[in-house]
């Protein structure tokens, strides 16, 4: 896959207050999911979900939290591969 951003741009994003705020919000989502699984979350505005749906939601939130670091790793690997290919030529 071809990425639009450089590794430096992604590193800056990971250190930015934007990602900090998003990450904090995702942590709150995980807390809500955990509370619901434990039967603690009794809010009326929570849509009733099955145990499996809640597990899937928790997995998705964790995946999203790791996504920027995974993309950064992919960009770095792609850059290294391209450098190696150019060195061989």
PDB file with SEQRES, HELIX, SHEET and CRYST1 records, atoms N, CA, C and O in Angstrom:
SEQRES   1 A   89  UNK UNK UNK UNK UNK UNK UNK UNK UNK UNK UNK UNK UNK          
SEQRES   2 A   89  UNK UNK UNK UNK UNK UNK UNK UNK UNK UNK UNK UNK UNK          
SEQRES   3 A   89  UNK UNK UNK UNK UNK UNK UNK UNK UNK UNK UNK UNK UNK          
SEQRES   4 A   89  UNK UNK UNK UNK UNK UNK UNK UNK UNK UNK UNK UNK UNK          
SEQRES   5 A   89  UNK UNK UNK UNK UNK UNK UNK UNK UNK UNK UNK UNK UNK          
SEQRES   6 A   89  UNK UNK UNK UNK UNK UNK UNK UNK UNK UNK UNK UNK UNK          
SEQRES   7 A   89  UNK UNK UNK UNK UNK UNK UNK UNK UNK UNK UNK                  
HELIX    1 AA1 UNK A    7  UNK A   15  1                                   9    
HELIX    2 AA2 UNK A   17  UNK A   37  1                                  21    
HELIX    3 AA3 UNK A   51  UNK A   88  1                                  38    
CRYST1    1.000    1.000    1.000  90.00  90.00  90.00 P 1           1          
ATOM      1  N   UNK A   1       0.842  -1.173   0.000  1.00  0.00           N  
ATOM      2  CA  UNK A   1       0.000   0.000   0.000  1.00  0.00           C  
ATOM      3  C   UNK A   1       0.891   1.242   0.000  1.00  0.00           C  
ATOM      4  O   UNK A   1       1.940   1.280   0.643  1.00  0.00           O  
ATOM      5  N   UNK A   2       0.452   2.228  -0.721  1.00  0.00           N  
ATOM      6  CA  UNK A   2       1.195   3.490  -0.780  1.00  0.00           C  
ATOM      7  C   UNK A   2       0.598   4.467   0.236  1.00  0.00           C  
ATOM      8  O   UNK A   2      -0.595   4.766   0.186  1.00  0.00           O  
ATOM      9  N   UNK A   3       1.419   4.955   1.142  1.00  0.00           N  
ATOM     10  CA  UNK A   3       0.956   5.885   2.179  1.00  0.00           C  
ATOM     11  C   UNK A   3       1.186   7.323   1.734  1.00  0.00           C  
ATOM     12  O   UNK A   3       2.165   7.620   1.049  1.00  0.00           O  
ATOM     13  N   UNK A   4       0.289   8.203   2.122  1.00  0.00           N  
ATOM     14  CA  UNK A   4       0.387   9.619   1.771  1.00  0.00           C  
ATOM     15  C   UNK A   4       1.310  10.384   2.718  1.00  0.00           C  
ATOM     16  O   UNK A   4       1.864  11.418   2.346  1.00  0.00           O  
ATOM     17  N   UNK A   5       1.474   9.882   3.932  1.00  0.00           N  
ATOM     18  CA  UNK A   5       2.253  10.582   4.958  1.00  0.00           C  
ATOM     19  C   UNK A   5       3.624   9.937   5.126  1.00  0.00           C  
ATOM     20  O   UNK A   5       3.831   8.759   4.832  1.00  0.00           O  
ATOM     21  N   UNK A   6       4.533  10.745   5.604  1.00  0.00           N  
ATOM     22  CA  UNK A   6       5.867  10.235   5.926  1.00  0.00           C  
ATOM     23  C   UNK A   6       5.857   9.661   7.341  1.00  0.00           C  
ATOM     24  O   UNK A   6       4.920   9.876   8.110  1.00  0.00           O  
ATOM     25  N   UNK A   7       6.910   8.936   7.662  1.00  0.00           N  
ATOM     26  CA  UNK A   7       7.052   8.401   9.021  1.00  0.00           C  
ATOM     27  C   UNK A   7       7.094   9.545  10.027  1.00  0.00           C  
ATOM     28  O   UNK A   7       6.526   9.442  11.114  1.00  0.00           O  
ATOM     29  N   UNK A   8       7.758  10.622   9.667  1.00  0.00           N  
ATOM     30  CA  UNK A   8       7.858  11.783  10.563  1.00  0.00           C  
ATOM     31  C   UNK A   8       6.469  12.376  10.839  1.00  0.00           C  
ATOM     32  O   UNK A   8       6.171  12.772  11.966  1.00  0.00           O  
ATOM     33  N   UNK A   9       5.631  12.434   9.812  1.00  0.00           N  
ATOM     34  CA  UNK A   9       4.279  12.966   9.996  1.00  0.00           C  
ATOM     35  C   UNK A   9       3.495  12.094  10.964  1.00  0.00           C  
ATOM     36  O   UNK A   9       2.780  12.605  11.826  1.00  0.00           O  
ATOM     37  N   UNK A  10       3.628  10.781  10.825  1.00  0.00           N  
ATOM     38  CA  UNK A  10       2.915   9.879  11.734  1.00  0.00           C  
ATOM     39  C   UNK A  10       3.470   9.968  13.148  1.00  0.00           C  
ATOM     40  O   UNK A  10       2.711   9.909  14.115  1.00  0.00           O  
ATOM     41  N   UNK A  11       4.780  10.110  13.280  1.00  0.00           N  
ATOM     42  CA  UNK A  11       5.365  10.275  14.607  1.00  0.00           C  
ATOM     43  C   UNK A  11       4.840  11.541  15.263  1.00  0.00           C  
ATOM     44  O   UNK A  11       4.524  11.545  16.453  1.00  0.00           O  
ATOM     45  N   UNK A  12       4.746  12.620  14.484  1.00  0.00           N  
ATOM     46  CA  UNK A  12       4.206  13.874  15.014  1.00  0.00           C  
ATOM     47  C   UNK A  12       2.745  13.702  15.423  1.00  0.00           C  
ATOM     48  O   UNK A  12       2.317  14.234  16.448  1.00  0.00           O  
ATOM     49  N   UNK A  13       1.985  12.963  14.628  1.00  0.00           N  
ATOM     50  CA  UNK A  13       0.586  12.708  14.966  1.00  0.00           C  
ATOM     51  C   UNK A  13       0.477  11.946  16.277  1.00  0.00           C  
ATOM     52  O   UNK A  13      -0.344  12.288  17.128  1.00  0.00           O  
ATOM     53  N   UNK A  14       1.302  10.908  16.446  1.00  0.00           N  
ATOM     54  CA  UNK A  14       1.254  10.110  17.673  1.00  0.00           C  
ATOM     55  C   UNK A  14       1.614  10.931  18.910  1.00  0.00           C  
ATOM     56  O   UNK A  14       1.159  10.631  20.014  1.00  0.00           O  
ATOM     57  N   UNK A  15       2.423  11.959  18.725  1.00  0.00           N  
ATOM     58  CA  UNK A  15       2.818  12.820  19.842  1.00  0.00           C  
ATOM     59  C   UNK A  15       1.888  14.020  20.009  1.00  0.00           C  
ATOM     60  O   UNK A  15       2.048  14.798  20.950  1.00  0.00           O  
ATOM     61  N   UNK A  16       0.928  14.178  19.116  1.00  0.00           N  
ATOM     62  CA  UNK A  16       0.077  15.362  19.117  1.00  0.00           C  
ATOM     63  C   UNK A  16      -1.046  15.259  20.141  1.00  0.00           C  
ATOM     64  O   UNK A  16      -1.430  14.162  20.546  1.00  0.00           O  
ATOM     65  N   UNK A  17      -1.569  16.411  20.557  1.00  0.00           N  
ATOM     66  CA  UNK A  17      -2.725  16.402  21.450  1.00  0.00           C  
ATOM     67  C   UNK A  17      -3.965  15.818  20.776  1.00  0.00           C  
ATOM     68  O   UNK A  17      -4.863  15.321  21.454  1.00  0.00           O  
ATOM     69  N   UNK A  18      -4.017  15.877  19.449  1.00  0.00           N  
ATOM     70  CA  UNK A  18      -5.170  15.285  18.740  1.00  0.00           C  
ATOM     71  C   UNK A  18      -5.222  13.793  19.019  1.00  0.00           C  
ATOM     72  O   UNK A  18      -6.262  13.265  19.414  1.00  0.00           O  
ATOM     73  N   UNK A  19      -4.083  13.103  18.812  1.00  0.00           N  
ATOM     74  CA  UNK A  19      -4.078  11.660  19.075  1.00  0.00           C  
ATOM     75  C   UNK A  19      -4.264  11.390  20.563  1.00  0.00           C  
ATOM     76  O   UNK A  19      -4.922  10.420  20.939  1.00  0.00           O  
ATOM     77  N   UNK A  20      -3.698  12.227  21.397  1.00  0.00           N  
ATOM     78  CA  UNK A  20      -3.885  12.064  22.836  1.00  0.00           C  
ATOM     79  C   UNK A  20      -5.356  12.113  23.214  1.00  0.00           C  
ATOM     80  O   UNK A  20      -5.827  11.293  24.002  1.00  0.00           O  
ATOM     81  N   UNK A  21      -6.085  13.079  22.649  1.00  0.00           N  
ATOM     82  CA  UNK A  21      -7.518  13.186  22.933  1.00  0.00           C  
ATOM     83  C   UNK A  21      -8.285  11.995  22.381  1.00  0.00           C  
ATOM     84  O   UNK A  21      -9.148  11.440  23.061  1.00  0.00           O  
ATOM     85  N   UNK A  22      -7.973  11.598  21.147  1.00  0.00           N  
ATOM     86  CA  UNK A  22      -8.649  10.437  20.552  1.00  0.00           C  
ATOM     87  C   UNK A  22      -8.374   9.169  21.352  1.00  0.00           C  
ATOM     88  O   UNK A  22      -9.278   8.370  21.598  1.00  0.00           O  
ATOM     89  N   UNK A  23      -7.133   8.996  21.749  1.00  0.00           N  
ATOM     90  CA  UNK A  23      -6.754   7.816  22.525  1.00  0.00           C  
ATOM     91  C   UNK A  23      -7.474   7.784  23.872  1.00  0.00           C  
ATOM     92  O   UNK A  23      -7.935   6.732  24.315  1.00  0.00           O  
ATOM     93  N   UNK A  24      -7.564   8.946  24.515  1.00  0.00           N  
ATOM     94  CA  UNK A  24      -8.299   9.026  25.784  1.00  0.00           C  
ATOM     95  C   UNK A  24      -9.769   8.665  25.589  1.00  0.00           C  
ATOM     96  O   UNK A  24     -10.353   7.966  26.417  1.00  0.00           O  
ATOM     97  N   UNK A  25     -10.358   9.134  24.510  1.00  0.00           N  
ATOM     98  CA  UNK A  25     -11.762   8.818  24.228  1.00  0.00           C  
ATOM     99  C   UNK A  25     -11.935   7.316  23.982  1.00  0.00           C  
ATOM    100  O   UNK A  25     -12.900   6.717  24.457  1.00  0.00           O  
ATOM    101  N   UNK A  26     -11.014   6.717  23.250  1.00  0.00           N  
ATOM    102  CA  UNK A  26     -11.084   5.272  23.010  1.00  0.00           C  
ATOM    103  C   UNK A  26     -10.936   4.497  24.319  1.00  0.00           C  
ATOM    104  O   UNK A  26     -11.569   3.458  24.503  1.00  0.00           O  
ATOM    105  N   UNK A  27     -10.104   5.000  25.221  1.00  0.00           N  
ATOM    106  CA  UNK A  27      -9.981   4.366  26.542  1.00  0.00           C  
ATOM    107  C   UNK A  27     -11.315   4.416  27.292  1.00  0.00           C  
ATOM    108  O   UNK A  27     -11.698   3.454  27.958  1.00  0.00           O  
ATOM    109  N   UNK A  28     -12.010   5.541  27.177  1.00  0.00           N  
ATOM    110  CA  UNK A  28     -13.342   5.647  27.815  1.00  0.00           C  
ATOM    111  C   UNK A  28     -14.322   4.659  27.196  1.00  0.00           C  
ATOM    112  O   UNK A  28     -15.146   4.076  27.901  1.00  0.00           O  
ATOM    113  N   UNK A  29     -14.236   4.471  25.892  1.00  0.00           N  
ATOM    114  CA  UNK A  29     -15.100   3.487  25.236  1.00  0.00           C  
ATOM    115  C   UNK A  29     -14.828   2.096  25.806  1.00  0.00           C  
ATOM    116  O   UNK A  29     -15.753   1.341  26.108  1.00  0.00           O  
ATOM    117  N   UNK A  30     -13.536   1.770  25.949  1.00  0.00           N  
ATOM    118  CA  UNK A  30     -13.184   0.458  26.510  1.00  0.00           C  
ATOM    119  C   UNK A  30     -13.714   0.305  27.935  1.00  0.00           C  
ATOM    120  O   UNK A  30     -14.195  -0.764  28.312  1.00  0.00           O  
ATOM    121  N   UNK A  31     -13.626   1.375  28.723  1.00  0.00           N  
ATOM    122  CA  UNK A  31     -14.161   1.330  30.084  1.00  0.00           C  
ATOM    123  C   UNK A  31     -15.665   1.079  30.069  1.00  0.00           C  
ATOM    124  O   UNK A  31     -16.170   0.281  30.859  1.00  0.00           O  
ATOM    125  N   UNK A  32     -16.385   1.759  29.173  1.00  0.00           N  
ATOM    126  CA  UNK A  32     -17.830   1.542  29.062  1.00  0.00           C  
ATOM    127  C   UNK A  32     -18.147   0.101  28.664  1.00  0.00           C  
ATOM    128  O   UNK A  32     -19.067  -0.514  29.202  1.00  0.00           O  
ATOM    129  N   UNK A  33     -17.377  -0.423  27.722  1.00  0.00           N  
ATOM    130  CA  UNK A  33     -17.597  -1.813  27.296  1.00  0.00           C  
ATOM    131  C   UNK A  33     -17.338  -2.761  28.457  1.00  0.00           C  
ATOM    132  O   UNK A  33     -18.121  -3.678  28.704  1.00  0.00           O  
ATOM    133  N   UNK A  34     -16.246  -2.540  29.163  1.00  0.00           N  
ATOM    134  CA  UNK A  34     -15.906  -3.389  30.306  1.00  0.00           C  
ATOM    135  C   UNK A  34     -16.986  -3.297  31.388  1.00  0.00           C  
ATOM    136  O   UNK A  34     -17.395  -4.313  31.950  1.00  0.00           O  
ATOM    137  N   UNK A  35     -17.444  -2.078  31.674  1.00  0.00           N  
ATOM    138  CA  UNK A  35     -18.504  -1.906  32.666  1.00  0.00           C  
ATOM    139  C   UNK A  35     -19.775  -2.634  32.245  1.00  0.00           C  
ATOM    140  O   UNK A  35     -20.450  -3.249  33.071  1.00  0.00           O  
ATOM    141  N   UNK A  36     -20.094  -2.562  30.968  1.00  0.00           N  
ATOM    142  CA  UNK A  36     -21.281  -3.248  30.471  1.00  0.00           C  
ATOM    143  C   UNK A  36     -21.119  -4.759  30.601  1.00  0.00           C  
ATOM    144  O   UNK A  36     -22.053  -5.451  31.008  1.00  0.00           O  
ATOM    145  N   UNK A  37     -19.939  -5.274  30.258  1.00  0.00           N  
ATOM    146  CA  UNK A  37     -19.683  -6.714  30.387  1.00  0.00           C  
ATOM    147  C   UNK A  37     -19.774  -7.177  31.834  1.00  0.00           C  
ATOM    148  O   UNK A  37     -20.214  -8.292  32.115  1.00  0.00           O  
ATOM    149  N   UNK A  38     -19.351  -6.305  32.753  1.00  0.00           N  
ATOM    150  CA  UNK A  38     -19.373  -6.645  34.170  1.00  0.00           C  
ATOM    151  C   UNK A  38     -20.731  -6.353  34.816  1.00  0.00           C  
ATOM    152  O   UNK A  38     -20.930  -6.615  36.003  1.00  0.00           O  
ATOM    153  N   UNK A  39     -21.663  -5.809  34.025  1.00  0.00           N  
ATOM    154  CA  UNK A  39     -22.984  -5.516  34.548  1.00  0.00           C  
ATOM    155  C   UNK A  39     -23.058  -4.247  35.361  1.00  0.00           C  
ATOM    156  O   UNK A  39     -24.044  -4.009  36.059  1.00  0.00           O  
ATOM    157  N   UNK A  40     -22.006  -3.414  35.277  1.00  0.00           N  
ATOM    158  CA  UNK A  40     -21.956  -2.184  36.058  1.00  0.00           C  
ATOM    159  C   UNK A  40     -22.663  -1.048  35.325  1.00  0.00           C  
ATOM    160  O   UNK A  40     -23.279  -0.187  35.952  1.00  0.00           O  
ATOM    161  N   UNK A  41     -22.573  -1.048  34.011  1.00  0.00           N  
ATOM    162  CA  UNK A  41     -23.104   0.051  33.205  1.00  0.00           C  
ATOM    163  C   UNK A  41     -24.618  -0.085  33.085  1.00  0.00           C  
ATOM    164  O   UNK A  41     -25.112  -0.941  32.352  1.00  0.00           O  
ATOM    165  N   UNK A  42     -25.335   0.740  33.789  1.00  0.00           N  
ATOM    166  CA  UNK A  42     -26.795   0.677  33.815  1.00  0.00           C  
ATOM    167  C   UNK A  42     -27.428   1.904  33.149  1.00  0.00           C  
ATOM    168  O   UNK A  42     -28.590   2.220  33.403  1.00  0.00           O  
ATOM    169  N   UNK A  43     -26.661   2.592  32.297  1.00  0.00           N  
ATOM    170  CA  UNK A  43     -27.198   3.789  31.654  1.00  0.00           C  
ATOM    171  C   UNK A  43     -28.336   3.424  30.713  1.00  0.00           C  
ATOM    172  O   UNK A  43     -28.320   2.365  30.085  1.00  0.00           O  
ATOM    173  N   UNK A  44     -29.320   4.303  30.621  1.00  0.00           N  
ATOM    174  CA  UNK A  44     -30.463   4.077  29.748  1.00  0.00           C  
ATOM    175  C   UNK A  44     -30.133   4.275  28.270  1.00  0.00           C  
ATOM    176  O   UNK A  44     -30.821   3.743  27.398  1.00  0.00           O  
ATOM    177  N   UNK A  45     -29.064   5.051  27.990  1.00  0.00           N  
ATOM    178  CA  UNK A  45     -28.751   5.359  26.591  1.00  0.00           C  
ATOM    179  C   UNK A  45     -27.851   4.308  25.941  1.00  0.00           C  
ATOM    180  O   UNK A  45     -27.446   4.472  24.790  1.00  0.00           O  
ATOM    181  N   UNK A  46     -27.535   3.242  26.657  1.00  0.00           N  
ATOM    182  CA  UNK A  46     -26.685   2.187  26.119  1.00  0.00           C  
ATOM    183  C   UNK A  46     -27.569   1.167  25.403  1.00  0.00           C  
ATOM    184  O   UNK A  46     -28.527   0.645  25.973  1.00  0.00           O  
ATOM    185  N   UNK A  47     -27.232   0.899  24.159  1.00  0.00           N  
ATOM    186  CA  UNK A  47     -27.976  -0.087  23.377  1.00  0.00           C  
ATOM    187  C   UNK A  47     -27.582  -1.474  23.881  1.00  0.00           C  
ATOM    188  O   UNK A  47     -26.392  -1.779  23.971  1.00  0.00           O  
ATOM    189  N   UNK A  48     -28.563  -2.319  24.211  1.00  0.00           N  
ATOM    190  CA  UNK A  48     -28.217  -3.651  24.708  1.00  0.00           C  
ATOM    191  C   UNK A  48     -27.520  -4.480  23.617  1.00  0.00           C  
ATOM    192  O   UNK A  48     -28.027  -4.624  22.504  1.00  0.00           O  
ATOM    193  N   UNK A  49     -26.364  -5.009  23.963  1.00  0.00           N  
ATOM    194  CA  UNK A  49     -25.584  -5.831  23.039  1.00  0.00           C  
ATOM    195  C   UNK A  49     -25.299  -7.178  23.679  1.00  0.00           C  
ATOM    196  O   UNK A  49     -25.293  -7.308  24.903  1.00  0.00           O  
ATOM    197  N   UNK A  50     -25.062  -8.177  22.841  1.00  0.00           N  
ATOM    198  CA  UNK A  50     -24.707  -9.492  23.359  1.00  0.00           C  
ATOM    199  C   UNK A  50     -23.257  -9.477  23.834  1.00  0.00           C  
ATOM    200  O   UNK A  50     -22.491  -8.568  23.513  1.00  0.00           O  
ATOM    201  N   UNK A  51     -22.903 -10.482  24.590  1.00  0.00           N  
ATOM    202  CA  UNK A  51     -21.535 -10.632  25.084  1.00  0.00           C  
ATOM    203  C   UNK A  51     -20.551 -10.643  23.910  1.00  0.00           C  
ATOM    204  O   UNK A  51     -19.493 -10.016  23.971  1.00  0.00           O  
ATOM    205  N   UNK A  52     -20.906 -11.355  22.856  1.00  0.00           N  
ATOM    206  CA  UNK A  52     -20.023 -11.456  21.688  1.00  0.00           C  
ATOM    207  C   UNK A  52     -19.885 -10.114  20.985  1.00  0.00           C  
ATOM    208  O   UNK A  52     -18.801  -9.768  20.513  1.00  0.00           O  
ATOM    209  N   UNK A  53     -20.971  -9.356  20.911  1.00  0.00           N  
ATOM    210  CA  UNK A  53     -20.901  -8.040  20.284  1.00  0.00           C  
ATOM    211  C   UNK A  53     -19.998  -7.105  21.097  1.00  0.00           C  
ATOM    212  O   UNK A  53     -19.220  -6.340  20.529  1.00  0.00           O  
ATOM    213  N   UNK A  54     -20.106  -7.171  22.404  1.00  0.00           N  
ATOM    214  CA  UNK A  54     -19.265  -6.340  23.256  1.00  0.00           C  
ATOM    215  C   UNK A  54     -17.798  -6.731  23.131  1.00  0.00           C  
ATOM    216  O   UNK A  54     -16.921  -5.867  23.110  1.00  0.00           O  
ATOM    217  N   UNK A  55     -17.529  -8.040  23.046  1.00  0.00           N  
ATOM    218  CA  UNK A  55     -16.148  -8.485  22.855  1.00  0.00           C  
ATOM    219  C   UNK A  55     -15.612  -7.978  21.519  1.00  0.00           C  
ATOM    220  O   UNK A  55     -14.466  -7.537  21.430  1.00  0.00           O  
ATOM    221  N   UNK A  56     -16.445  -8.044  20.487  1.00  0.00           N  
ATOM    222  CA  UNK A  56     -16.038  -7.552  19.173  1.00  0.00           C  
ATOM    223  C   UNK A  56     -15.779  -6.058  19.192  1.00  0.00           C  
ATOM    224  O   UNK A  56     -14.835  -5.576  18.565  1.00  0.00           O  
ATOM    225  N   UNK A  57     -16.627  -5.318  19.919  1.00  0.00           N  
ATOM    226  CA  UNK A  57     -16.432  -3.870  20.026  1.00  0.00           C  
ATOM    227  C   UNK A  57     -15.119  -3.559  20.741  1.00  0.00           C  
ATOM    228  O   UNK A  57     -14.387  -2.659  20.329  1.00  0.00           O  
ATOM    229  N   UNK A  58     -14.820  -4.292  21.800  1.00  0.00           N  
ATOM    230  CA  UNK A  58     -13.566  -4.076  22.534  1.00  0.00           C  
ATOM    231  C   UNK A  58     -12.365  -4.378  21.639  1.00  0.00           C  
ATOM    232  O   UNK A  58     -11.374  -3.648  21.657  1.00  0.00           O  
ATOM    233  N   UNK A  59     -12.453  -5.447  20.864  1.00  0.00           N  
ATOM    234  CA  UNK A  59     -11.374  -5.795  19.935  1.00  0.00           C  
ATOM    235  C   UNK A  59     -11.175  -4.669  18.921  1.00  0.00           C  
ATOM    236  O   UNK A  59     -10.043  -4.276  18.638  1.00  0.00           O  
ATOM    237  N   UNK A  60     -12.285  -4.151  18.374  1.00  0.00           N  
ATOM    238  CA  UNK A  60     -12.201  -3.086  17.371  1.00  0.00           C  
ATOM    239  C   UNK A  60     -11.569  -1.825  17.961  1.00  0.00           C  
ATOM    240  O   UNK A  60     -10.746  -1.187  17.306  1.00  0.00           O  
ATOM    241  N   UNK A  61     -11.940  -1.461  19.178  1.00  0.00           N  
ATOM    242  CA  UNK A  61     -11.374  -0.260  19.809  1.00  0.00           C  
ATOM    243  C   UNK A  61      -9.880  -0.447  20.032  1.00  0.00           C  
ATOM    244  O   UNK A  61      -9.097   0.467  19.776  1.00  0.00           O  
ATOM    245  N   UNK A  62      -9.480  -1.614  20.504  1.00  0.00           N  
ATOM    246  CA  UNK A  62      -8.041  -1.866  20.705  1.00  0.00           C  
ATOM    247  C   UNK A  62      -7.284  -1.812  19.378  1.00  0.00           C  
ATOM    248  O   UNK A  62      -6.170  -1.292  19.315  1.00  0.00           O  
ATOM    249  N   UNK A  63      -7.888  -2.346  18.326  1.00  0.00           N  
ATOM    250  CA  UNK A  63      -7.273  -2.329  17.001  1.00  0.00           C  
ATOM    251  C   UNK A  63      -7.088  -0.887  16.525  1.00  0.00           C  
ATOM    252  O   UNK A  63      -6.034  -0.531  15.998  1.00  0.00           O  
ATOM    253  N   UNK A  64      -8.113  -0.066  16.712  1.00  0.00           N  
ATOM    254  CA  UNK A  64      -8.030   1.338  16.302  1.00  0.00           C  
ATOM    255  C   UNK A  64      -6.929   2.053  17.081  1.00  0.00           C  
ATOM    256  O   UNK A  64      -6.203   2.872  16.516  1.00  0.00           O  
ATOM    257  N   UNK A  65      -6.800   1.749  18.378  1.00  0.00           N  
ATOM    258  CA  UNK A  65      -5.748   2.384  19.183  1.00  0.00           C  
ATOM    259  C   UNK A  65      -4.350   2.030  18.671  1.00  0.00           C  
ATOM    260  O   UNK A  65      -3.425   2.832  18.792  1.00  0.00           O  
ATOM    261  N   UNK A  66      -4.195   0.840  18.103  1.00  0.00           N  
ATOM    262  CA  UNK A  66      -2.896   0.408  17.594  1.00  0.00           C  
ATOM    263  C   UNK A  66      -2.646   0.822  16.144  1.00  0.00           C  
ATOM    264  O   UNK A  66      -1.517   0.748  15.660  1.00  0.00           O  
ATOM    265  N   UNK A  67      -3.689   1.252  15.460  1.00  0.00           N  
ATOM    266  CA  UNK A  67      -3.595   1.536  14.039  1.00  0.00           C  
ATOM    267  C   UNK A  67      -2.513   2.547  13.670  1.00  0.00           C  
ATOM    268  O   UNK A  67      -1.734   2.274  12.757  1.00  0.00           O  
ATOM    269  N   UNK A  68      -2.427   3.699  14.334  1.00  0.00           N  
ATOM    270  CA  UNK A  68      -1.370   4.648  13.947  1.00  0.00           C  
ATOM    271  C   UNK A  68       0.043   4.070  14.087  1.00  0.00           C  
ATOM    272  O   UNK A  68       0.894   4.303  13.229  1.00  0.00           O  
ATOM    273  N   UNK A  69       0.293   3.325  15.153  1.00  0.00           N  
ATOM    274  CA  UNK A  69       1.618   2.733  15.329  1.00  0.00           C  
ATOM    275  C   UNK A  69       1.880   1.657  14.282  1.00  0.00           C  
ATOM    276  O   UNK A  69       3.007   1.515  13.806  1.00  0.00           O  
ATOM    277  N   UNK A  70       0.847   0.898  13.919  1.00  0.00           N  
ATOM    278  CA  UNK A  70       1.005  -0.117  12.877  1.00  0.00           C  
ATOM    279  C   UNK A  70       1.304   0.521  11.529  1.00  0.00           C  
ATOM    280  O   UNK A  70       2.165   0.048  10.788  1.00  0.00           O  
ATOM    281  N   UNK A  71       0.586   1.603  11.212  1.00  0.00           N  
ATOM    282  CA  UNK A  71       0.836   2.300   9.948  1.00  0.00           C  
ATOM    283  C   UNK A  71       2.249   2.880   9.952  1.00  0.00           C  
ATOM    284  O   UNK A  71       2.958   2.789   8.950  1.00  0.00           O  
ATOM    285  N   UNK A  72       2.659   3.467  11.060  1.00  0.00           N  
ATOM    286  CA  UNK A  72       4.021   4.002  11.167  1.00  0.00           C  
ATOM    287  C   UNK A  72       5.038   2.893  10.911  1.00  0.00           C  
ATOM    288  O   UNK A  72       5.999   3.092  10.168  1.00  0.00           O  
ATOM    289  N   UNK A  73       4.833   1.742  11.515  1.00  0.00           N  
ATOM    290  CA  UNK A  73       5.734   0.618  11.290  1.00  0.00           C  
ATOM    291  C   UNK A  73       5.761   0.198   9.830  1.00  0.00           C  
ATOM    292  O   UNK A  73       6.823  -0.117   9.294  1.00  0.00           O  
ATOM    293  N   UNK A  74       4.602   0.192   9.184  1.00  0.00           N  
ATOM    294  CA  UNK A  74       4.543  -0.161   7.763  1.00  0.00           C  
ATOM    295  C   UNK A  74       5.298   0.847   6.901  1.00  0.00           C  
ATOM    296  O   UNK A  74       6.008   0.468   5.969  1.00  0.00           O  
ATOM    297  N   UNK A  75       5.142   2.130   7.218  1.00  0.00           N  
ATOM    298  CA  UNK A  75       5.846   3.172   6.467  1.00  0.00           C  
ATOM    299  C   UNK A  75       7.355   2.996   6.618  1.00  0.00           C  
ATOM    300  O   UNK A  75       8.096   3.078   5.638  1.00  0.00           O  
ATOM    301  N   UNK A  76       7.800   2.757   7.838  1.00  0.00           N  
ATOM    302  CA  UNK A  76       9.242   2.571   8.087  1.00  0.00           C  
ATOM    303  C   UNK A  76       9.752   1.349   7.337  1.00  0.00           C  
ATOM    304  O   UNK A  76      10.816   1.400   6.720  1.00  0.00           O  
ATOM    305  N   UNK A  77       9.005   0.253   7.384  1.00  0.00           N  
ATOM    306  CA  UNK A  77       9.404  -0.958   6.649  1.00  0.00           C  
ATOM    307  C   UNK A  77       9.454  -0.706   5.149  1.00  0.00           C  
ATOM    308  O   UNK A  77      10.389  -1.142   4.476  1.00  0.00           O  
ATOM    309  N   UNK A  78       8.455  -0.005   4.622  1.00  0.00           N  
ATOM    310  CA  UNK A  78       8.444   0.309   3.189  1.00  0.00           C  
ATOM    311  C   UNK A  78       9.647   1.157   2.811  1.00  0.00           C  
ATOM    312  O   UNK A  78      10.280   0.920   1.782  1.00  0.00           O  
ATOM    313  N   UNK A  79       9.964   2.148   3.643  1.00  0.00           N  
ATOM    314  CA  UNK A  79      11.127   3.004   3.374  1.00  0.00           C  
ATOM    315  C   UNK A  79      12.416   2.195   3.378  1.00  0.00           C  
ATOM    316  O   UNK A  79      13.274   2.385   2.516  1.00  0.00           O  
ATOM    317  N   UNK A  80      12.554   1.293   4.347  1.00  0.00           N  
ATOM    318  CA  UNK A  80      13.754   0.461   4.422  1.00  0.00           C  
ATOM    319  C   UNK A  80      13.857  -0.462   3.213  1.00  0.00           C  
ATOM    320  O   UNK A  80      14.943  -0.657   2.666  1.00  0.00           O  
ATOM    321  N   UNK A  81      12.719  -1.032   2.795  1.00  0.00           N  
ATOM    322  CA  UNK A  81      12.711  -1.918   1.633  1.00  0.00           C  
ATOM    323  C   UNK A  81      13.134  -1.147   0.383  1.00  0.00           C  
ATOM    324  O   UNK A  81      13.936  -1.632  -0.416  1.00  0.00           O  
ATOM    325  N   UNK A  82      12.583   0.064   0.223  1.00  0.00           N  
ATOM    326  CA  UNK A  82      12.928   0.882  -0.937  1.00  0.00           C  
ATOM    327  C   UNK A  82      14.406   1.263  -0.915  1.00  0.00           C  
ATOM    328  O   UNK A  82      15.064   1.260  -1.956  1.00  0.00           O  
ATOM    329  N   UNK A  83      14.929   1.591   0.265  1.00  0.00           N  
ATOM    330  CA  UNK A  83      16.365   1.930   0.380  1.00  0.00           C  
ATOM    331  C   UNK A  83      17.228   0.734   0.013  1.00  0.00           C  
ATOM    332  O   UNK A  83      18.243   0.883  -0.668  1.00  0.00           O  
ATOM    333  N   UNK A  84      16.835  -0.438   0.456  1.00  0.00           N  
ATOM    334  CA  UNK A  84      17.585  -1.660   0.138  1.00  0.00           C  
ATOM    335  C   UNK A  84      17.531  -1.961  -1.358  1.00  0.00           C  
ATOM    336  O   UNK A  84      18.531  -2.364  -1.953  1.00  0.00           O  
ATOM    337  N   UNK A  85      16.353  -1.762  -1.964  1.00  0.00           N  
ATOM    338  CA  UNK A  85      16.223  -1.989  -3.396  1.00  0.00           C  
ATOM    339  C   UNK A  85      17.098  -1.018  -4.169  1.00  0.00           C  
ATOM    340  O   UNK A  85      17.733  -1.403  -5.151  1.00  0.00           O  
ATOM    341  N   UNK A  86      17.138   0.229  -3.742  1.00  0.00           N  
ATOM    342  CA  UNK A  86      17.963   1.238  -4.419  1.00  0.00           C  
ATOM    343  C   UNK A  86      19.452   0.972  -4.224  1.00  0.00           C  
ATOM    344  O   UNK A  86      20.254   1.267  -5.110  1.00  0.00           O  
ATOM    345  N   UNK A  87      19.826   0.419  -3.074  1.00  0.00           N  
ATOM    346  CA  UNK A  87      21.231   0.117  -2.796  1.00  0.00           C  
ATOM    347  C   UNK A  87      21.720  -1.025  -3.679  1.00  0.00           C  
ATOM    348  O   UNK A  87      22.894  -1.071  -4.045  1.00  0.00           O  
ATOM    349  N   UNK A  88      20.817  -1.949  -4.025  1.00  0.00           N  
ATOM    350  CA  UNK A  88      21.191  -3.100  -4.839  1.00  0.00           C  
ATOM    351  C   UNK A  88      21.373  -2.702  -6.304  1.00  0.00           C  
ATOM    352  O   UNK A  88      22.143  -3.330  -7.030  1.00  0.00           O  
ATOM    353  N   UNK A  89      20.672  -1.671  -6.730  1.00  0.00           N  
ATOM    354  CA  UNK A  89      20.723  -1.255  -8.153  1.00  0.00           C  
ATOM    355  C   UNK A  89      22.041  -0.664  -8.510  1.00  0.00           C  
ATOM    356  O   UNK A  89      22.249  -0.267  -9.656  1.00  0.00           O  
TER     357      UNK A  89                                                      
END                                                                             
